[in-house]
Amino acid sequence: MIAIAHFFAISCYIGAAGLASAPFARPIPAPVRGVIALLAAGALAHALALADFAILHGQPPLAGMGPALSFAGFVVAATLLLVEVLAREVSLTLFAAPLAAIATIGAVVAGLIPGPEPVGTRGVWLASHIAFSFLGLASFATAAAAGIMYLVERRELKSRRFGPIFQFFPPLETLDRINHLAVVAGWLTLTVGVALAVGYSFAYNAVNLPDIVWGLAAWAAVTALTVGRLVAGWQARRAAVLSSALFIGIVALYVAVRMVSTQPGQFL
């Protein structure tokens, strides 16, 4: 049941991205209701799978590589669904829905096997850290997606090409606003997540250096973007370039950390 629900969610995420790309195949608007319906169906199936996992194993799907990746995919999909419903357009689905699908596929490949889960206050502390951190990363992924779209559309405008990208993508100002808000939201939630991680590490003598290094690097990247936007007055193009590049770097660093971590699955 859990595996079937994951495969259904993956199909919905990929299908939503496919529907969102319709204007690039034919000169028609993207079916907003259809895309949102697929995203909602996928997120619902994913949520049910995670709930079933929690009931079956008696712990939230946060410990262990597979469960953590599945939760990450769900958070990205749920964040995307919220943004698209509020914006009433589905262009971000082109970039964010595949991210949710890739994370969920990674979860299935890694195996939905629960990791060691501390009990009591320690377990709540660890679960809170992971949940807040993933919320922050999902917001950062949204900022990166908006940044990539901003750069693509800006290049099209400078080249005076007014094809499907110009017609389908939101105005540059809207993409910049999404990037701005997502960066700030990502910084707030990731700050809480990293603070909980550092406190947990020292309170329970569970220091895992690779994970701590990665967490602090991710937090430093999002902090730099937030300070640049709020204090230094970075312009939209610079913020778009850095948010996209830093997100790719954070993901690459995460993969490297997971390969050398001495306590796989304990933290992000």
Backbone torsions as a table, in degrees:
resi	resn	phi	psi	omega
1	MET	NA	-45.8	-178.7
2	ILE	-63.6	-44.8	-179.3
3	ALA	-65.4	-42.3	-179.9
4	ILE	-61.4	-43.5	179.4
5	ALA	-62.8	-38.3	177.9
6	HIS	-64.5	-44.1	179.0
7	PHE	-64.0	-37.2	177.2
8	PHE	-64.4	-43.7	179.1
9	ALA	-61.9	-43.0	178.7
10	ILE	-59.8	-44.4	179.2
11	SER	-61.2	-40.8	179.8
12	CYS	-66.1	-42.0	-180.0
13	TYR	-63.9	-44.4	178.9
14	ILE	-66.8	-40.5	178.1
15	GLY	-63.5	-38.8	178.2
16	ALA	-63.1	-42.5	177.9
17	ALA	-64.1	-38.1	178.1
18	GLY	-63.9	-44.6	178.1
19	LEU	-64.5	-38.6	-179.2
20	ALA	-65.4	-23.0	-179.5
21	SER	-89.0	5.2	-177.8
22	ALA	-53.0	-41.3	-178.7
23	PRO	-61.4	-19.4	179.6
24	PHE	-81.8	-16.9	177.9
25	ALA	-96.0	-38.0	179.6
26	ARG	-139.9	151.3	-178.3
27	PRO	-76.4	64.4	178.3
28	ILE	-131.8	153.0	176.9
29	PRO	-66.4	152.8	176.0
30	ALA	-68.2	138.6	178.3
31	PRO	-73.0	91.0	-173.3
32	VAL	-57.6	-47.6	-178.7
33	ARG	-63.1	-38.9	179.5
34	GLY	-65.2	-43.2	179.6
35	VAL	-64.0	-46.8	-179.7
36	ILE	-64.0	-37.9	178.6
37	ALA	-63.0	-41.8	178.5
38	LEU	-66.7	-42.9	177.5
39	LEU	-61.1	-43.4	179.9
40	ALA	-64.2	-42.5	179.5
41	ALA	-63.6	-42.7	179.0
42	GLY	-65.0	-44.4	179.8
43	ALA	-64.8	-38.0	179.0
44	LEU	-65.8	-46.5	178.3
45	ALA	-61.7	-39.9	179.0
46	HIS	-63.9	-44.0	179.1
47	ALA	-62.1	-41.2	178.7
48	LEU	-64.6	-38.1	178.1
49	ALA	-64.6	-42.1	178.9
50	LEU	-66.7	-39.0	177.3
51	ALA	-64.9	-40.9	177.9
52	ASP	-63.1	-39.9	177.1
53	PHE	-60.6	-46.1	-178.9
54	ALA	-62.1	-40.2	179.8
55	ILE	-68.9	-42.4	-176.7
56	LEU	-66.6	-41.3	-174.1
57	HIS	-102.6	-6.2	177.8
58	GLY	70.2	26.0	177.9
59	GLN	-156.7	152.7	179.3
60	PRO	-67.8	154.2	-177.6
61	PRO	-78.5	67.0	-176.5
62	LEU	-125.3	-28.4	180.0
63	ALA	-95.7	136.5	-176.4
64	GLY	101.2	143.7	-176.2
65	MET	-59.0	-51.8	-177.4
66	GLY	-60.3	-54.2	178.9
67	PRO	-58.8	-40.0	-179.6
68	ALA	-65.0	-41.0	177.7
69	LEU	-65.7	-38.8	177.8
70	SER	-62.1	-44.8	178.5
71	PHE	-62.9	-39.0	178.4
72	ALA	-62.5	-44.0	178.1
73	GLY	-61.1	-40.4	178.8
74	PHE	-64.9	-43.0	-178.8
75	VAL	-63.9	-41.2	177.3
76	VAL	-61.7	-45.0	-179.0
77	ALA	-65.0	-42.9	-179.0
78	ALA	-66.5	-40.1	177.2
79	THR	-63.9	-43.6	178.2
80	LEU	-60.7	-45.4	-179.7
81	LEU	-58.9	-44.1	179.5
82	LEU	-62.3	-45.6	-178.9
83	VAL	-63.6	-43.9	-177.3
84	GLU	-68.0	-37.3	178.0
85	VAL	-65.5	-43.4	-179.9
86	LEU	-67.9	-37.9	-178.6
87	ALA	-81.1	-19.1	-178.5
88	ARG	59.2	35.0	171.9
89	GLU	-155.2	161.5	-165.4
90	VAL	-125.7	24.5	-177.1
91	SER	-67.9	-33.7	179.4
92	LEU	-62.3	-23.0	-179.9
93	THR	-59.7	-30.5	179.6
94	LEU	-56.3	-33.9	-175.4
95	PHE	-106.5	-38.2	-174.3
96	ALA	-82.0	-35.9	-179.9
97	ALA	-61.4	-42.9	174.9
98	PRO	-60.4	-33.0	176.3
99	LEU	-62.1	-44.2	177.9
100	ALA	-62.6	-40.2	179.8
101	ALA	-65.7	-43.4	-178.7
102	ILE	-63.1	-44.0	178.8
103	ALA	-62.5	-40.6	-179.4
104	THR	-69.4	-39.4	175.3
105	ILE	-61.8	-42.0	177.1
106	GLY	-60.2	-36.3	178.6
107	ALA	-64.7	-43.8	-179.4
108	VAL	-65.9	-41.7	180.0
109	VAL	-66.2	-41.9	179.9
110	ALA	-69.1	-24.9	-178.9
111	GLY	98.7	128.4	-178.6
112	LEU	-85.0	65.8	-177.0
113	ILE	-107.0	123.7	-177.9
114	PRO	-68.1	142.1	175.7
115	GLY	-91.3	178.0	177.3
116	PRO	-64.8	124.3	-175.6
117	GLU	-116.1	114.8	176.1
118	PRO	-60.8	153.4	-178.4
119	VAL	-106.8	170.5	176.4
120	GLY	66.6	-147.1	-178.2
121	THR	-60.5	-36.8	179.7
122	ARG	-62.2	-41.8	179.5
123	GLY	-66.0	-41.2	178.3
124	VAL	-64.0	-40.8	179.9
125	TRP	-61.1	-48.8	-179.0
126	LEU	-63.7	-45.1	-179.5
127	ALA	-62.6	-39.3	179.3
128	SER	-64.3	-42.0	177.7
129	HIS	-58.7	-48.4	-176.8
130	ILE	-66.1	-42.7	-178.8
131	ALA	-62.6	-48.0	179.9
132	PHE	-64.0	-39.1	-179.3
133	SER	-64.5	-42.6	179.5
134	PHE	-68.0	-35.0	175.5
135	LEU	-62.3	-41.5	177.8
136	GLY	-64.2	-41.5	179.9
137	LEU	-69.1	-34.8	177.0
138	ALA	-64.4	-40.5	176.7
139	SER	-64.7	-39.6	178.9
140	PHE	-66.2	-36.6	176.5
141	ALA	-62.9	-39.5	176.6
142	THR	-63.2	-41.7	177.7
143	ALA	-63.0	-40.7	179.4
144	ALA	-65.8	-41.8	178.6
145	ALA	-61.7	-44.7	177.9
146	ALA	-63.8	-36.6	179.0
147	GLY	-65.4	-43.0	178.3
148	ILE	-62.2	-44.4	179.4
149	MET	-62.7	-39.4	178.4
150	TYR	-59.5	-46.5	-177.5
151	LEU	-66.0	-40.6	179.3
152	VAL	-64.2	-47.1	-178.5
153	GLU	-67.4	-38.1	179.7
154	ARG	-63.0	-39.8	178.1
155	ARG	-65.5	-39.3	178.0
156	GLU	-62.2	-41.8	-179.4
157	LEU	-66.8	-41.3	179.4
158	LYS	-65.7	-30.0	178.9
159	SER	-84.8	-2.3	-178.8
160	ARG	59.2	37.0	174.2
161	ARG	-104.6	119.8	-175.3
162	PHE	-115.0	56.8	-179.0
163	GLY	-91.1	-150.3	-176.5
164	PRO	-58.9	-35.7	-179.1
165	ILE	-62.2	-47.6	-179.8
166	PHE	-62.7	-38.5	-177.2
167	GLN	-77.0	-31.7	-172.1
168	PHE	-93.9	-39.8	-176.6
169	PHE	-71.1	150.3	175.3
170	PRO	-66.3	166.9	176.4
171	PRO	-58.6	154.1	-179.9
172	LEU	-57.7	-36.9	-179.7
173	GLU	-63.0	-38.4	179.2
174	THR	-66.6	-43.8	179.0
175	LEU	-63.8	-38.9	177.8
176	ASP	-65.1	-38.4	179.4
177	ARG	-66.3	-41.8	177.8
178	ILE	-62.3	-44.0	178.4
179	ASN	-59.1	-45.2	-178.8
180	HIS	-60.6	-53.3	-177.4
181	LEU	-65.1	-39.2	-179.0
182	ALA	-67.4	-37.5	177.8
183	VAL	-62.9	-46.5	-179.4
184	VAL	-64.6	-44.4	178.5
185	ALA	-62.7	-40.3	178.3
186	GLY	-63.8	-39.8	179.2
187	TRP	-64.6	-43.8	-178.4
188	LEU	-61.1	-50.3	-176.3
189	THR	-73.2	-37.1	179.2
190	LEU	-69.2	-32.6	175.9
191	THR	-60.9	-44.5	177.5
192	VAL	-62.7	-44.6	-178.5
193	GLY	-61.9	-44.4	-179.6
194	VAL	-68.5	-39.5	177.8
195	ALA	-61.3	-41.9	176.8
196	LEU	-64.4	-37.8	-179.8
197	ALA	-65.5	-46.0	-179.8
198	VAL	-64.3	-44.1	178.0
199	GLY	-61.6	-42.4	179.3
200	TYR	-62.7	-42.6	-176.9
201	SER	-59.3	-45.3	-176.5
202	PHE	-83.8	-31.2	179.8
203	ALA	-66.9	-35.6	-176.7
204	TYR	-113.3	15.9	178.0
205	ASN	50.7	46.8	-177.2
206	ALA	-120.8	48.3	-177.2
207	VAL	-75.0	122.6	175.1
208	ASN	-119.8	98.4	-168.9
209	LEU	-55.1	-46.3	180.0
210	PRO	-58.0	-42.1	-179.8
211	ASP	-67.0	-39.3	178.8
212	ILE	-64.1	-42.6	179.1
213	VAL	-61.6	-44.9	-179.7
214	TRP	-64.1	-45.3	-179.1
215	GLY	-59.8	-44.6	-180.0
216	LEU	-68.5	-35.2	177.2
217	ALA	-65.1	-43.8	178.3
218	ALA	-62.7	-43.9	-179.9
219	TRP	-64.1	-40.9	179.9
220	ALA	-63.3	-38.8	179.8
221	ALA	-64.6	-47.6	-179.6
222	VAL	-67.6	-36.1	177.9
223	THR	-63.4	-43.3	178.8
224	ALA	-60.0	-42.4	178.4
225	LEU	-64.4	-43.8	-178.4
226	THR	-63.3	-46.4	178.7
227	VAL	-63.2	-41.6	179.8
228	GLY	-61.4	-40.0	-178.5
229	ARG	-76.0	-42.2	-173.2
230	LEU	-86.6	-32.3	-173.3
231	VAL	-108.3	-50.0	-174.6
232	ALA	-82.4	-9.7	177.6
233	GLY	68.0	38.4	178.6
234	TRP	-57.5	139.4	178.2
235	GLN	-76.4	165.0	-172.7
236	ALA	-58.8	-44.4	-176.8
237	ARG	-63.4	-44.7	-179.5
238	ARG	-62.5	-43.1	179.2
239	ALA	-64.4	-38.1	179.7
240	ALA	-65.1	-44.0	-179.8
241	VAL	-63.2	-47.7	-175.9
242	LEU	-69.7	-39.9	-179.5
243	SER	-64.3	-40.0	179.2
244	SER	-67.0	-48.3	-177.3
245	ALA	-66.0	-42.5	-178.2
246	LEU	-68.4	-35.3	177.5
247	PHE	-64.4	-43.1	177.3
248	ILE	-61.7	-40.6	178.4
249	GLY	-64.5	-39.4	179.6
250	ILE	-65.5	-41.6	178.3
251	VAL	-64.0	-43.3	179.0
252	ALA	-62.9	-40.9	178.9
253	LEU	-66.2	-36.6	178.0
254	TYR	-61.4	-44.3	179.1
255	VAL	-61.6	-42.1	179.4
256	ALA	-64.5	-41.0	179.9
257	VAL	-64.0	-42.0	-179.5
258	ARG	-63.9	-27.2	-178.8
259	MET	-77.4	-25.0	-176.2
260	VAL	-114.0	-3.5	-175.8
261	SER	-61.8	136.8	179.3
262	THR	-84.7	-13.5	-179.6
263	GLN	-131.8	68.1	-175.7
264	PRO	-56.8	132.4	174.5
265	GLY	90.1	-12.3	-177.9
266	GLN	-71.0	-42.9	176.5
267	PHE	-115.0	-163.9	178.1
268	LEU	-63.3	NA	NA
